């Protein structure tokens, strides 16, 4: 039986960016301590470029998720409001803070600030498998 679709309005996560920036700072501090200051400065520049690229390419927009029987599927909403092709969804990680989804070939991590709380609860209910 098909359940009602939910629409997730996904935003860029500042928590994810801060977490990755903290890891990069730790890596640069280790490089400065173990190797040298110049290597640390070079790794900080590379980390800055990679972090800005990662933030820019985080998936945003509307994602419509439907559950029919035990299969999840999703469609991205385009800028014009039209639905794109339907893709299978696999929820391979559902934790207290983080939800890991595979939407077709794309990997999507949903942090607490990526979605409103009611959307996260609805997605968790869709992803829940009885007996787990």
Residue, then its C-alpha position, 0 to 999 in steps of 0.5 A: x500500500x502506498x503512503x502519502x508522499x512527503x516533501x523534504x525542503x533540504x537546505x545547506x547544513x552549517x553543522x556539516x561544514x563546521x564539523x568538516x572545518x574542525x577536522x581540517x583544523x585538526x589535520x593542519x595542526x597535526x601537520x604543523x606539529x609533525x612536519x612543519x609550518x609550510x606544509x600546514x599552511x599549504x594543507x590549510x589552503x587546500x582544505x579551505x578550497x575543498x571545504x568551500x567546494x563541498x559547501x557549494x555542492x551540497x544538494x539543496x531543494x525539494x525532494x518528494x519521497x514516497x513509500x510503496x510497500x517496502x520500497x522508497x522512491x524519490x523525485x527532485x523538484x526542479x526550480x520550476x516546480x516540476x518533478x524530475x525522474x523517479x529514483x530508488x531510495x535506500x536509507x542505509x543509516x538512520x541515526x539520532x542526528x544523521x540520516x544517510x540516504x542514497x537517492x539513485x547514484x547520489x549520496x545524501x547526508x541529512x543533518x539536523x539543520x538540513x530539514x525542519x524537525x517535522x520533516x525529519x520525523x516524517x522521513x524517519x517514520x518512512x524509513x523505519x522497518x518493523x522489527x529493527 
